[in-house]
Structure formats: structure tokens, C-alpha cells
């Protein structure tokens, strides 16, 4: 899945480029779009995972007005967790950042981690495969 964002003034730091912390917000936005597109639900309680880890490699600077493309896909599925991998590029094709987040499946009622169900695995695999 791919989404676009135009870098607004408020995301720029004192050095004139996109602030490093803002990338976390862009990753969150991509996860939100992915999950809502896959599940077809706007009920945030349907999001049955929490982010446990984030790793970002910054490759080049971005500036106000740049249009960034954020690609997101599930790159790993474990027993109770899965990884999203991200690739952020500028409109000119230049690599801006690469990232990975690890999500742990979570039972909100029991307040503890949960297994990644076969139903969710199948749902992710079908969404990743795209329209048939």
C-alpha cells in the first residue's frame, strides 16, 4: 500500500528540514491507513495491536512542500507479533527514509499480549496480495 503526504510548515524544524520525530507520526498515519483499508472499520478498538519497537534509517533530508510517498507492507508475521516495513521516497524518487515497526497483538480486555490469530494472518495475507 502507498500513501502520499505533503510536508507542512509545522513539521519543519529550526534547521529548515523535516524534523526527525515527525517521521514517527507519518509511520503511524501509514499504519492507520493500512489497517483501516484492510479491516474496513473506523472503530479504533478493532486495532488489536500495540507498537513495541520502531527503527528508522534516515537517508536524505526533506523540506516544506515536498510530497513524500510512504510505502507500507507486512514483512514478518510471528506467533504474537508482526512487522510493518516502510519506504519513504520523495516525488523525485530519492530515498528519504526506511523504517520497521514491530506490532504485538494485544487483548484490550485482558490487558495482555495475544496470539496472532489464523484469521488475522489470512486477512493480512489477502490484503498484501491485493485485488484478485
N, C-alpha and C positions, 0 to 999 in steps of 0.2 A: 504494500500500500504506500502511496506517496501523497504528501500534503505540502502546501506552499504557505509561506509566511513572509510578509514584507516587514523588515526591521524598522520599528518605530523609534522616534526620538527618545522616548523614555527608557529604551533598552540599551542606550549608548552610555558608556562610562566617561570619566574625565579625560581619558586618553583618546577619545573620539571613535572607539570601536565597540562592537557588541561585547557587553560585559560577560565574563565567563560564567557567572552564576545564572544568567538568563537562559543558557543552554538547557539547564535542568527544567525550566518551565516549558521550553519548546519540546523537550522529550516527553514531559507529562502530557502536553497537548496532543502529541502524536499518539501516545498510548490511549488517551481518551477517545480520539477519533477512531483508532483501530478497534477498540473494544466495543464502542457503540455501533460501529458499522457491522461488526461481526455478530453481536448479540441482538441488534435491532431494538435496544431498550435504552431509555433515558433514566432509568432508576439506578442511581449510583450504588444502592445496596446490592445490586446484581453484580457489582465488581467484586469478585471473590478472591482477591489477591492484595498483597501489600508489597511495596518495593523494599527489598532487603539490601540491594547493592547497586551502585552506579559507577561506571568507569567511562571517562570521556578523554579522547585524544584530540586536542586542538591542532588543526593542520594549517589553517590560514585565517587571517582576520576578515571580519565582516563589518559593514558600516551602515549607517542610517540609509534607508531606502533600498538596500539590497533585497532582492527576492531570493529566499532560500527554499530549496526543495528538501524535504525531510522524508527519507525512505525508512520504513519500519517493517520488520518481519520477525517472526518467532524463529530463533536459530537453535534452540535446545529445549527439550522437554524432559524433566526428571520425574522422580517419584512424587514430590510435593512442590516442585518449583519449575519455572521455565524462564528462558532468557528472551528478551527483545534485543535485536541488533538494529542500529540506526546508522544511516549515512546522510550527512548534511552537505549539500553542494550549493554553490552559487549558480545564478542563471547562466553564467558563462561556462559552467561545467566544472569549475575548480572545487576541489575537496576542501571543505571548511572544517568539518569535524566528523569523527566516528565515535560511536558510543555503544555500550551494552548495559542493560539493566537486568537484574535478577529479581523476579517476582516470586513470592512464596504464597501458595494458596492458603486462604485464611477463612476460618469459620467464625463469622462475626458474633453469632450467638454464644458459642463455646469459648470465644476469645483465645483461639489457638490455631496453629497451622493445621492444614488438612491435606489429604492426598489430592493429586491432580487426577480427577476422575476420567474414566474412559470416555464418557460423554463429552467432557471439555476437550480432551485430546482430539477426538473426532471432529468436533466443531472447529478447532484451530486448524487442523489439517485440511479440512474442506475449505475454509476461508483462505488459507495460504495457497491452495491450488487454484483459486479464482473461479470465475464462472465456467460452467461446463458446456 
